[in-house]
Amino acid sequence: MNSVQLTGGSLSPIALFLQADVVVKAVMIGLILASLWTWTIIVAHALRMRRLSRGNAAFESDFWKAQDIDGFFESRGKEDLPSAKVLGAGIAEWRRSTAGRGVDREGTRSRLAVAMHSAVSEQVDEAAARLNILATVGSVAPFVGLFGTVWGIMRSFGDIAGANNTSLAVVAPGIAEALFATALGLFAAIPAVIAYNRMSFGINRLEARLQRFADAFHGTLSRELELEG
């Protein structure tokens, strides 16, 4: 009985890629690009969320220490922070609603709540802009890898039929290429799914923080309405 010896080099990722046919190569390249894209989004989002978290915390802390809301807004209301955008929406609506002589208290309270809630939603949507990409990669990549696997196995069967030989030397390369395509699909999908879940949790925390800030500021403005009345 003849034995077949497979070297480690022949089964290296580079060798498997070079030995694959054009369809499996296209699948592998697409999955590698998807993985690189995923990691780029993960790193960029993590850095941005860290900056926003620290910036929001400092901004809100300084705001609640300020004695003059209008003065604070004029000096720091233009900062590129979600909390600053929520504050700006509340201030803008307050100025519009109290510009006339007669002030509708309940109407003003309602409009303030709507304006700041809309600002919170807008900031959350902006922060979550690329989550859909991770969700897409996480759900589609395994199936793309599976397609490469099926194609590689079909090619192996063709090689077996053409060579009229079922030895491991004929079957192994195509099977290895097929399994490597599946591995690349999982390599792209698993980080994307983990990052999507983690980033979704971070987005929910950001939304809760902004909503708490909006509610507290809404309460401050409501008390101001009562004093003016």
N, C-alpha and C positions, 0 to 999 in steps of 0.2 A: 504494500500500500504506500503510495507516494505521499509525502508530507509536504505541506506548503508553509513557508515561513514568511510572515508579514513583518516587515521592518517598521520601527516606530516612525521613521521619516516619511514613509509612504502614506501614513495615516495622520500626518501633521495637518493643521488647518490650512496652511498655504498649499500643501500638496493636494489636499482634497478639493480646494477651490480650483487649482489649475487643471486637475483631472476631470472636473465636471463639464457637462456639455453647456451650451449657451443658455438654455432655459434655466438650469439650476444656478448657473453663474449669475444670471439676472436676478433671480430670487435672492441669492446670497448678498449681492451688492445692495439691493433694495433694503434688506433687513439690516445690514451694517449701517447704511445711511439713516434708517429710522432710529437705530440705537444711538447714533451720534447726535441726531436731532433731539432725541429724548433727553440725553444727558445735558445738552446745551440748555434746554428749557429748565431742567431741574436745577442746575447750578444758578442760572440767571434768576429764577424765581426765588430760590432760597436767599440769595443775596438781597434781592429787592424787598422781600417780606421782612428780613431782619432790619433793613434800613427803615422801612415803614413802621415797624413795631417800636423801634427805639425813638423814631421821630415823633410818632403819635403820643407816646408816653410822655416825652419831654414837653411837647406842645400843650397837651391837656393839663399837665402839672403847672406849667407857667400860666396858663389861662385862668385856672381856678385861684391862683395867687394874685392875679391882676385886680387892681381896684377900678380901673376904667376899661370897660369892654370895648368901647369905640376906639380908644387909644391903642389897645392891644391889637384890635383888628387892623387898624391902619398900619401898624408896624410889622405885624407878622401874619396877617390874613392872606397874603399872597404866596405863602410857602407851599411847595409841592407835596402836600401831605393830605391824606384822606380827612383827617380831623379838621384841617384848615378849610377844606372844601365844604364840609358840613357846616362849620361855623359861618362861612361866607354865605351859604344858602339861607341860613337862619337870619343873619344880619340884613341881607338884601330884602327878604320878605318882611321883616320887621319895619324897615324903613319905608317900604311901599305901603304897608298897612296902616302905619301911624302918621303918614304924611298929611292927611287931611285934618279937619277940625274934629269931626265926630269919628270916634274909633269904635268899631264893632268888636267887642272883646271876644265873643265866642267865635266869630268869623276869623279874627286874627289868630286865635289859638289853633283853629282848624287849619288855616293856611300855613302857619308855621310848621305844624306837624307834617303836613303833606310835603312842603318844600324840603325839610330836612330828611324825611324818609326817602324822598326821591334822590337826594344827594348821597345818602348811604347806599342805596341800590346801585347808583351809577358807579361809585367807588368800588363796590364789591364786584360788579361786572368787569370793571377795568382790571382789577387784581386777578380775576379768574379767567382772563381772556384766553390763555393757552391751555387751560385744563382739558379742553375738548380734544386737543392734539394727543395728549397723553392717553386719554380714554380710547381714542381711535387706535393708536399704536398697540395699547394693551389688549384690545379686543380683536384686532385684525392680524397682528403679527403671527400668532400661533397658526392661523389658518394659511397664511402665506407660506410659512415654513412647512406646513403639512402638504401644501401643493408641491413644493420642491421635493418632499419625501416621496410622494406618490409618483412624481415624474421620474425620480431616480430609480425607484423600484421597477417601474415599467421599462426603463432603459436596461436595467440588469436582466430582466426577463428576456429582452431582445438579444442581449449579449449571449445569454445561455442558449437561446434557440439558434443563434447564428453559429456559435462555436460547437454546438451539440455536446456541451460539456458542463456538468454541474459542480465542478470542483470549486473550492473556496477561492482560488486565484481568479476565476471568472466572475463569481458572484460578489466577492468582498468589496471591490472598489465602488461599484454602483450603490450598494447598500450603505457603505460608509458615507458616500456623498449625500445620500438621502437622509441619513440620520443627522449629518452635520447641518443640513438645511433646517431640520426640526430644532436642533440645538440653538441655531441662530435666531429662530423665531421666538423661542423661549427667552433667549438672552435679551432680546429687544422688548418682549412683553412684560416680563416679571418686574424689572425696574420701573417701567411705565405704570403698571398697576399699583405698585407700592407707593410711588411718588404721587400718583393721582389721589389715593386715599389720604396720604399725609398732607398734601397740599389742600385738599378739600377741607380737612380739619382746620388747617390754618386760616383758610378763607372764612370758615364759620366763626372762628374766634375773632377775626377782624370785624366781621359784620356785627357780632354781639358787642364788641367794644365800641364801635361807632354808634350803634343804636343806644347804648347806655349814655354816651356823651350827648347825643341828640336829645334824649329824654331829659337829661339833667339840665341842658341849656334851655330846652323848652319850658321846664319848670321855672327857671330863672326869669325868662321873659314873661311868663304868665304872672309871676309875682309883681313884675314891673308894670304890667297892665293894671293890676289891682291898685297899685300905688298911684298911678296916673289918674285912675277913676275917682 
